[in-house]
Structures are given as structure tokens and as C-alpha cells.
Amino acid sequence: MPTRYRDRLQQDSRGCIVLTIDTEERCLLMYPIAAWEEIERKLAALPSFNPAARRIQRLLIGHATEAELDGHGRILLPPLLREYASLNKRAMLVGQGNKFELWDDGHWQKRRDEWLDDESNLAGDLPDEVKSLSL
């Protein structure tokens, strides 16, 4: 974990994070413990008789694993999560506001290139909330 994030995670979450799978991409989601607890409450409140809601609950909560940063800012990833995201040698950590995404570097580069190629075609499909952003 880069130092600038490590210090903040130590302050806000005592170095404790929760890892789970992303259900749309082959990457892992990493949340500070406080952010994850809020998400977990929202997931648990979803209707249990709705098949799509149960699927999300099973996948996100079922794969959720607590981890702590060691003294060098490293995280021990469980084999099941490493395998899901195909994490081997090089990884890419992508900040996403309240969470991080952890990608296999090669897979990240491939998807990033695809998204950049598709960007010009997606302008009409953007939600109104995104269209109104001034960057």
C-alpha cells in the first residue's frame, strides 16, 4: 500500500481493510473497515427473496475478508481472492474514492485500453449525473 494511503488507513481504520470480489470485473475491492461496515449493513438490508439481491449478498459478503496492513504496508491476500483476480506478480492499485480496486497489471492495462477506445462511443450513454459534472 502506498505510504500516502497507508498513513490514512492507519489513522482512520487502524490499518484494517476488507477485501471482496468485484462482481462486474475480475478485480478485488478493498474498503477501509468503517466504509465496508456501512456497505455490509446496506447489503444485509436488501430483500432476501429477490434473486439478484441474494446473488450480490452471497458474492460480496461471502467473499469479504478482513486483512491488516503489516509494518511495511503489505496485505496478505487469501488464495481464493488472488485466484479470482488472477493476481500473480504485478498488481495495479486503483483509487476509487471510498475504496480501492486491486487488479492484475496486465488485465488492468487491457481493460483500460478497451475503455479508452470505447470512450468516444459512450458519450451519448452517460447518465445525466455524469454529463452535468464539470471536470
N, C-alpha and C positions, 0 to 999 in steps of 0.2 A: 504494500500500500504506500503510495507516495507520501512523503512527510507532511505536506500541507493538509492532506486529508486525515492522516494518522493522528495528528495532534487534536483535530476537531473531534474525531471519533473517540479518542481517549477522554476528552472533556465531556462530551455530551452523552456517550453511551458506555463509558468505562471500557472501551475497546471491544465491546460485544456487538457482533453483527449477526444477521440472519441471512442465510443463502437459500435460494429456492430456484426452481426452473422457470424459464420464460415459456409460456405456452404457445407463443407465436413464432419464436426463433430458437435456434439451438445455442442458447447462451444462458448464463446464470444471472439472477437478480440478487443484488446484495443491498440489504437495508440496515441502517442503524437500528438497534433493538427497539427504541421508542417508536420509530416510524413503522416498523413491522407490527408491533403490538396493535397499533391503530388499524392497520390493514387487516390483520387477523380478526379483529373484532367485526369489521365490516363484512369480511368473508363469511364468518360464522353466522352472521345475521341474515344471510341470503336464504331464500326459501329452499328447504331441503327436498321438496317434491319436484323441483324444477331440474330436469336432467342436465341442462347446461350449467346451472349454478353448482350442482353436485360435482360435475366434472372439474370445474375450476377449484372448488374446495379441495377435492381429492388431490389434484395435481399440485396446487400451490402450498396448501397446508401440509399435505402428505410428504412433500419433499423438503419442507422447511427444516433447516438445520442451523442451530446456533454455533457460532465459532468466535474465538477471541484472537485478537492480534497478539502475536508474541512480541518479545522485546525488540525485534528487528522489523516489526510491521508486517510480518508474514501471516498467512492464514493457511491452515491445514484443510484442504478440500477433501471431503469424503469421496471415495472411488466412484460411487453411483453418480454424483453430481459432475465429477470430472469426465466420466464417460458420456453423460448426456450432452455436455457442451463440447465434446471432443477436445478437451484441453490436454495438450501434450507438452510441448516445450515452450513456445512463446504465446503469451496471452495479451489481450488488449483490455484495459480497464476504461470504460466509457462512463463519464459522469452524466447523470440524468436528473439533476435537482435533488430529489429526496432519496435517490438510490443510485447505485452503480450497476452497470452491466459488465459482465466478465465474459469475453469472447476468446475463442481460439483465434490467433492473429490472422492466419490465412483465411479463415471463414469470414472474419470481420472485413478484411480487405475486399474479398469477393462481393459480399453483400453491400458494402459501402459503394463500390463501383457501380453495382446494379441500381442502387438508389439514386446515385448522381445521374446516371443515364436516364432513369425514369423521371427525374425531377421536372424536366420541361413538359412532360406529358401529363403531369399530375396537377398542374396549376388550377384547372377547372374543377377538380375533385376535392379541393381543400375545403374543410369545414369553414363556415363563416367566422368562427372564433379565431382561426389561424389567419384568414385573409385580413382581419382587422388589426393584426399585430404590426407594429412599426419596429423594425429591427435596425 
